């Protein structure tokens, strides 16, 4: 599974290569000290037809655009959303 880090308070896109389409993707949302605050996994059946993922990240979670939801989501809850 391909592993990707996304920094808090950013937006952009993740390009999905052949390896990620075949094996899936694990994405960690990391703070300025590179400590994970959320994690998302997309199994290969979710990524097999994708070429990229568009996202918008805040301090605690990532919003993925389009018609895709993570296979697994781990998010810390916060009162400062």
Buried (B, 14 or more C-beta within 10 A) or exposed (E): BBEBEBEBEEEEEBEBEEEBBEEBBBBBBBEEEEEEBBBBBBBBEBBEEBEEBEBEBBBBBBEBEEEBEBBEEEEEEEEEE
